[in-house]
Amino acid sequence: MNRVCSIFAQLLQFPRAKFEEAVREQEAERHARGFSCWGQFVAMLFCQLGQAKSLREICNGLRAIEGKLKHLGIGRAPNKSTLAYANQKRPWELYQVVFGQLLARCHQEAWGRKKFRFKNKLVSLDSTTIDLCASLFDWAKYKRAKGAVKLHLLLDHEGYLPCFAHITDGKSSDIAVARVLKFQPGTVLVIDRGYVDYDWWERLSKEGVYFVTRLKKDILWDEVESRQPPQNCNVIRDQLIRIRPSERFHIQTKFRVVTILDEKGEELSFLTNHLEFGATTIARIYKDRWQIEIFFKALKQLARVKTFVGTSANALKIQIWTALIAVLMLKYLQLKSSFQWSLSHLVALLRQQLFVYRDVYQWLDDPFQAPPALAGVHDDQLQLLF
């Protein structure tokens, strides 16, 4: 019989190999006294996968399974004050590095899982706002009576994996983060109407990066050429355009506007700098942008990013990055499994099986099968001799 440790311990093996390397790189354990970065990581990941709502729940939950902590690589459960101090003082950049290490492993498993036939890399860029209490999180500036942070995310459509994340306060604009990003030539970037910046569009075009977005009504343009739309589809117009120059900008690039009729009979117009793709492909590319909205919804509903166990900026960033690491682990399990898991179903069952001693990959493929019998243990009725 193959002996295995708990499912939680097997999940921790994914980041374990290179974790100490990341700790040394970030000098995260400088002046540490007893409580290691690995112990902090285990506790914060338990917060996500075990759905713990507070520091007390994290520490007491780990303390309740004290006999199984050795398999997790820690000797004992942390005290509440110790974990709170570590979240406040230790660098959140460590978790960003661990996220990048796991992402490389997930990309290997997701390779070739593409929805479209073209070879270009397809990514979506968007942000979501996480509301906070202004009196507790006074550093998170947003509105007069409300605090917030923004999570800016780049989603790779090959496996629908988050490949870039950046956390800012709620007042930061989306386009300010987008301007500093660099993309490989040939990449197709899907964005919404919050990323209108003519200079940025011009720079993307010169770098060989394509984008697809919704056309805003206040953009002034002139038609250069009208193409024949394909038959037997919902495309009604396919036009080449130039944006009208003004005193502030003068764009040389030709753009393309594809207009379709949706299911309600309303017109939807998409703007792109890719002049070769079919008109229906442009419409389908923008429709697939909805996957990043699904990701944000899953992150907020299934991970702990709406209630926080610390109020400092460092503690909040650690918790959000740990949530992204947990989602990456779940995505990896989805990719490895032959069972048709939904993410919500996987989270619910994984929380119940977290400290069960079963092979995680066998459980993924057949989660409702009874665990194998233990060697030397049987279920025969015991005889009572009086």
C-alpha positions in Angstrom: 0.0 0.0 0.0 1.3 3.5 -0.9 1.5 5.6 2.2 0.8 9.3 1.7 0.6 12.4 3.9 -2.5 14.7 4.1 -3.8 16.4 1.0 -2.8 19.8 2.4 0.8 18.5 2.8 0.8 17.3 -0.8 -0.4 20.7 -2.0 2.4 22.4 -0.1 5.0 20.4 -2.0 4.3 22.5 -5.1 6.0 25.7 -3.7 8.2 23.9 -1.2 11.1 23.1 -3.6 12.1 26.7 -4.3 10.6 28.5 -1.3 13.8 28.8 0.7 15.5 30.2 -2.4 12.9 32.9 -2.5 13.3 33.6 1.2 17.0 34.1 0.8 16.5 36.3 -2.3 14.1 38.6 -0.4 16.0 38.4 3.0 12.6 37.7 4.5 13.9 35.9 7.7 16.4 38.6 8.7 16.1 39.1 12.5 13.6 36.2 12.7 13.3 34.5 16.1 11.8 31.0 15.9 8.8 31.6 13.6 9.9 30.8 10.0 8.6 32.3 6.7 7.5 28.8 5.8 5.3 28.6 9.0 3.8 31.9 8.0 3.1 30.7 4.5 1.4 27.5 5.7 -0.8 29.5 8.1 -1.8 32.0 5.4 -2.5 29.3 2.9 -4.6 27.5 5.5 -6.6 30.8 5.8 -7.4 30.5 2.1 -8.0 26.8 1.6 -9.5 26.2 5.0 -11.7 29.4 4.7 -10.5 30.8 8.1 -11.9 34.2 8.8 -9.6 35.6 11.5 -6.2 35.1 13.0 -7.8 33.2 15.9 -9.4 30.7 13.5 -6.1 30.2 11.6 -4.1 29.5 14.8 -6.8 27.4 16.5 -7.5 25.5 13.4 -3.8 24.5 13.0 -3.6 23.8 16.8 -6.5 21.4 16.5 -4.6 19.2 14.2 -1.3 19.4 16.0 -0.4 15.8 15.3 -0.4 16.4 11.6 1.7 19.6 11.5 5.0 17.7 11.1 4.0 16.7 7.6 3.4 20.4 6.8 7.0 21.2 7.7 6.2 23.1 10.9 6.6 22.0 14.5 3.7 23.7 16.1 0.9 26.2 15.4 1.8 29.9 15.7 0.4 32.2 18.3 -2.0 34.9 17.1 0.3 37.8 18.0 3.3 36.1 16.3 1.4 35.6 13.0 0.0 39.2 13.2 3.5 40.6 13.7 4.9 38.5 10.8 2.2 39.7 8.5 2.9 43.3 9.4 6.7 43.2 9.2 7.8 40.5 6.7 8.0 41.6 3.0 5.0 40.8 0.9 7.4 40.6 -2.1 8.2 37.0 -1.0 4.7 35.9 -1.9 5.0 37.6 -5.3 8.1 35.6 -6.0 6.4 32.3 -4.9 3.5 33.2 -7.2 5.9 33.5 -10.1 7.5 30.2 -9.4 4.1 28.4 -9.3 3.0 30.2 -12.5 5.9 28.7 -14.4 4.8 25.2 -13.4 1.2 25.9 -14.3 2.2 27.2 -17.7 3.9 23.9 -18.5 0.6 22.0 -17.7 -1.6 24.5 -19.5 0.5 24.5 -22.7 -1.6 24.0 -25.8 -5.0 24.5 -24.1 -6.2 27.2 -26.4 -9.6 28.2 -27.6 -8.5 29.9 -30.8 -6.6 28.4 -33.7 -4.3 31.4 -34.3 -0.7 31.2 -32.8 -0.7 34.6 -31.2 -0.6 34.9 -27.4 -4.0 36.1 -26.1 -4.3 38.0 -22.8 -6.9 40.1 -21.1 -6.1 43.1 -18.9 -8.5 44.5 -16.3 -8.8 45.5 -12.7 -11.2 44.9 -9.8 -11.9 47.1 -6.7 -11.8 45.6 -3.2 -13.8 47.7 -0.8 -12.3 48.4 2.7 -13.3 50.2 5.8 -11.8 53.8 5.6 -11.3 54.0 9.4 -9.4 50.7 9.7 -7.5 51.0 6.4 -6.8 54.7 6.4 -3.8 54.3 4.0 -6.1 52.9 1.2 -7.4 56.1 -0.3 -10.5 55.9 -2.4 -13.5 58.1 -1.4 -14.3 60.3 1.6 -16.1 57.6 3.6 -14.7 54.5 1.9 -11.3 52.9 1.4 -10.4 50.5 -1.3 -7.5 48.8 -3.2 -7.4 47.8 -6.8 -6.1 44.5 -8.1 -4.8 44.9 -11.7 -4.6 41.5 -13.4 -3.4 40.1 -16.7 -5.1 36.8 -17.6 -3.5 34.4 -20.0 -6.2 32.7 -22.1 -4.0 29.6 -22.5 -5.4 27.8 -19.5 -7.0 31.0 -18.1 -4.1 31.6 -15.7 -3.3 34.9 -14.0 0.2 35.9 -15.3 0.6 39.4 -13.8 -0.9 41.1 -10.8 -0.4 44.5 -9.2 -2.1 46.1 -6.1 -2.6 49.8 -5.9 -4.9 52.1 -3.9 -8.5 52.6 -5.1 -7.7 56.0 -6.8 -5.1 54.7 -9.2 -6.2 54.7 -12.8 -6.2 51.5 -14.9 -4.3 53.1 -17.8 -1.4 54.3 -15.5 -0.6 50.6 -14.8 -1.2 49.5 -18.4 1.4 52.0 -19.7 4.3 50.4 -17.8 3.5 46.8 -19.0 5.6 45.3 -21.8 4.3 42.7 -24.2 5.9 40.4 -26.7 5.4 41.3 -30.4 2.4 39.5 -31.8 0.5 39.4 -28.5 -3.3 40.1 -28.7 -4.4 42.2 -25.8 -8.1 42.4 -24.9 -9.1 45.5 -22.9 -12.3 47.3 -22.0 -13.2 51.0 -22.6 -11.3 52.1 -19.4 -8.0 51.8 -21.3 -8.5 54.6 -23.9 -5.2 56.2 -24.5 -4.3 57.2 -28.1 -0.5 57.5 -27.4 -0.5 54.1 -25.7 -2.4 52.5 -28.7 0.1 54.1 -31.0 3.0 52.7 -29.0 1.5 49.2 -29.0 1.0 49.3 -32.7 4.7 50.3 -33.3 5.8 47.4 -31.0 3.8 44.9 -32.9 1.2 44.3 -30.2 -2.4 44.0 -31.2 -5.4 45.0 -29.1 -9.2 44.5 -29.2 -11.5 46.8 -27.3 -15.0 48.3 -27.4 -15.4 51.5 -29.4 -16.4 54.5 -27.3 -19.0 56.7 -28.8 -17.0 59.9 -28.2 -14.1 58.8 -30.4 -14.1 60.9 -33.6 -12.9 59.0 -36.7 -13.1 58.9 -40.5 -13.7 55.9 -42.6 -10.9 54.9 -45.0 -12.2 51.7 -46.4 -15.4 49.6 -46.1 -14.9 45.8 -46.3 -17.6 43.3 -47.3 -18.8 41.5 -44.1 -18.9 37.7 -44.2 -22.3 36.1 -45.0 -24.5 34.1 -42.7 -23.2 35.7 -39.5 -24.1 38.6 -37.2 -21.3 41.0 -38.6 -23.0 44.0 -40.3 -20.0 46.3 -40.9 -16.2 45.9 -41.2 -14.4 49.3 -41.7 -10.9 50.6 -41.8 -10.7 54.0 -40.1 -8.3 56.8 -39.0 -8.8 58.7 -35.7 -9.2 62.4 -36.4 -6.2 64.5 -35.4 -6.4 67.3 -32.8 -4.0 69.7 -31.2 -3.0 67.1 -28.5 -2.4 64.1 -30.7 -1.9 62.9 -34.3 -2.1 59.1 -34.8 -0.7 57.6 -38.0 -2.0 54.1 -37.4 -5.0 52.7 -39.2 -7.5 51.0 -37.0 -10.4 48.7 -37.8 -14.0 48.8 -36.5 -16.1 45.6 -36.6 -19.8 46.0 -35.8 -22.1 43.1 -35.0 -25.7 42.6 -33.8 -26.0 40.9 -30.5 -28.8 38.5 -29.4 -31.0 41.5 -28.4 -30.6 43.2 -31.8 -28.3 45.9 -30.5 -25.2 47.0 -32.3 -21.8 46.4 -30.7 -18.7 47.9 -32.2 -15.1 46.7 -31.6 -11.9 48.6 -32.3 -8.7 46.9 -33.1 -5.3 47.5 -34.8 -5.3 43.9 -36.2 -6.3 44.2 -39.9 -6.0 40.5 -40.9 -8.1 38.5 -38.5 -11.6 37.6 -39.7 -14.4 39.9 -38.4 -16.1 37.1 -36.5 -12.7 36.2 -34.9 -12.4 39.8 -33.6 -15.9 39.6 -32.1 -15.2 36.2 -30.5 -11.9 37.5 -29.0 -13.6 40.3 -27.2 -16.4 37.9 -26.0 -13.7 35.7 -24.4 -12.6 38.8 -22.3 -15.5 37.7 -20.0 -13.2 35.1 -18.6 -11.3 37.7 -16.6 -14.6 38.8 -15.1 -15.3 35.2 -14.2 -11.9 35.0 -12.6 -12.5 38.1 -10.5 -15.8 36.7 -9.4 -14.3 33.4 -8.4 -11.4 35.1 -6.5 -13.8 37.2 -4.4 -16.3 34.4 -3.7 -13.9 31.4 -3.2 -10.8 33.1 -1.6 -10.4 35.3 1.4 -10.0 38.8 -0.3 -13.0 40.6 1.2 -12.3 40.1 4.9 -8.7 40.5 6.1 -6.8 39.3 9.1 -4.6 42.4 9.2 -5.1 46.1 8.6 -1.6 47.2 7.5 -0.8 47.5 3.8 1.8 44.8 4.1 -0.6 42.3 5.7 -3.3 43.0 3.1 -0.9 42.4 0.2 0.3 39.2 1.8 -3.2 37.9 2.0 -4.1 38.9 -1.6 -1.0 37.3 -3.0 -1.6 34.2 -0.9 -5.2 34.1 -2.4 -3.7 34.3 -5.9 -1.3 31.4 -5.0 -4.2 29.4 -3.8 -6.2 30.0 -7.0 -3.1 29.0 -9.0 -2.9 25.7 -7.1 -6.6 25.1 -7.7 -6.2 25.8 -11.4 -3.2 23.4 -11.5 -5.4 20.7 -9.9 -8.1 21.3 -12.5 -5.6 20.9 -15.3 -4.2 17.7 -13.9 -7.6 16.1 -13.2 -9.7 14.0 -15.6 -12.8 14.8 -13.5 -14.9 17.8 -14.7 -14.3 20.0 -11.7 -15.8 23.4 -11.3 -13.7 25.8 -9.3 -16.4 26.3 -6.6 -17.0 22.5 -6.3 -13.3 21.8 -6.0 -12.9 24.5 -3.2 -15.8 23.1 -1.2 -14.7 19.5 -1.3 -11.0 20.3 -0.8 -11.8 22.2 2.4 -13.5 19.1 3.8 -10.7 16.8 2.7 -7.7 19.0 3.6 -6.3 16.8 6.3 -7.4 13.4 4.9 -4.6 11.0 4.1 -5.2 10.2 0.4 -3.3 10.6 -2.8 -4.4 13.9 -4.1 -4.3 12.9 -7.8 -6.3 9.7 -7.2 -8.8 11.8 -5.2 -9.0 14.4 -8.0 -9.9 11.8 -10.7 -12.4 10.0 -8.5 -13.4 12.1 -5.5 -16.4 10.0 -4.4 -14.7 6.7 -4.2 -14.0 5.3 -0.7 -10.4 5.6 0.5 -8.4 2.4 0.3 -8.4 0.1 3.3 -5.4 0.5 5.6 -3.1 -2.4 5.9 -3.9 -4.5 9.0 -7.1 -2.7 9.7 -10.5 -4.2 8.8 -14.2 -3.5 9.5 -15.1 -6.9 10.9 -17.4 -6.9 13.9 -15.4 -7.3 17.2 -16.4 -10.2 19.4 -17.1 -9.3 23.0 -16.2 -12.1 25.4 -18.0 -12.1 28.7 
